[in-house]
Amino acid sequence: MHSTREYNFDGLVGPSHNYAGLSFGNVASFSNVKSASNPKQAALQGLAKMRALAARGFAQALLPPQGRPNFRLLRAIGFTGTDAEVLARAYKESPVILACAYSASPMWTANAATVSPSADTQDGRVHFTAANLNNKLHRAFEHAQSARSLRAIFSDDKHFAVHDALPSTPAFGDEGAANHTRLGASHGAPSVELFVYGRVEFDPSAPSPKRYPARQTLEASQAVARLHGLDAKRAVYVQQNPDVIDQGVFHNDVIAVGNGNVLFYHEQAFADEEASLSQLRRAVAATGAQLDALRVDTGQVPIQDAVTSYLFNSQLLTKEGGKMALVIPQECQENRAVSRYLEGLVASGGPIDELIHFDLRQSMRNGGGPACLRLRVALTETEARAMHQGVIMTETLYHRLVQWVEKHYRDHLEPGDLAESAKTGDWKSAMRRIERN
């Protein structure tokens, strides 16, 4: 039990990172639409975070970017000819679809899959289900490559099971680990898996948001739990508050984060706070642990401040000795209400006694903070040895990737640049050079 470590698999930002504003319901993404991005800086910021956490002794790994442009998407909707002709026609007929084909959104690996550690599953293997992400065109094709990458890294079927994405229909809208967390005594102990959903497909009377889409369904969460062979007594389903979805909280990880026995959440996170917490406490208690629920009141941090600072889109990491560090974007320190709250949190003597902040501005401006950038995978020592070792963050890998980024990534990219690359065919040849390296 004690030999189990949680590995955070961060996404390496791809070279086509841009602000096209493709994610309706993501306030940060929409507020920066059509502004210039810096793919080089975005990748280096992400790598700096990985390196720093690895140096602190946290288990850190990465997932590679997916190839762009996505010709599979473009050809599937009728753009034909050579690759250059496909890009030119897409640019002429639908620049928005072309932007979808260039999206670097796989960088947010919290949406790559839902993961259940071996301590929770019936067959004693680590289970992954690639998220179908069917709510957004620019993300709906990611799951095929996500599943391939996961199978390449976790190829030993004695220890791992990687499931294909759920059927790509509204009933099974699945956004992966962004709406899932574990709560229990430790990473290696049988724990409660918490699934947070936004709507119920087969119950029209159930509450749902009115302005922005609810991307996770109850039906999808239940299907993942079945695929992973979870004990029904330790799988808890809670509805996200529809009102906060309509305020830009498009995933649960924008309003709550859990680690070990700690749930750090906003009072408006769930549709029925009292019933949700009661259900969680009973389930966690049945595992032999006690839930420590850290509630942030609206009077302390209004929803708008939580969304703009991404206070809850943070990482909770257990340190040696049992206390926890909260990994936050620097925007939390720049927001007066959030900064004041965090000072009190650390001084309170509670489970969180340290703040670790990073400059992730490039990712933040596109709607993704520290939690979006990582997929959590708890592995025993045996399982960790069985996975592909080349993705584990080391000083050698860090310097190699920095050199690669410095050589191949642009430091200025506007949405219009994608169109120019499409017309000249430059991007495809550049991506091939990157893949060879």
Buried (B, 14 or more C-beta within 10 A) or exposed (E): EEEBBBBBBBBBBBBBBBBBBBBEBBBBBBBBEEEBBBBBBBBBBBBBBBBBBBEEEBBBBBBBBBBBBBBEBBEEEEBEEEBEEBBBBBBEEBBEBBBBBBBBBBBBBBBBBBBBBBBBBEEEBBBBBBBBBBBBBBBBBBBEBBBEBBBBBBEEEEBBBBBBBBEBEEBBBBBBBBBBBBBBBBBBBBBBBBBBBBBBBEEEEBBBBEEBBBBBBBBBBBBBBEBBBBBEEBBBBBBBBBBBBBBBBBBBBBBBBBBBBBBBBBBBBBBEBEEBBEBBBEBBEEBEBEBBBBEBEEEBBBBEBBBBBBBBBBBBBBEEEEEBBBBBBEBBBEBEBBBEBBEEBBEEEBBBBEBBBBBBBBBBBBBBBBBBBBBBBBBBEEBBEBBEEEBBBBEEBBEEBBEBBEEBBBEEBBBEBBBEBBEEBEBBEBBEEBEEE
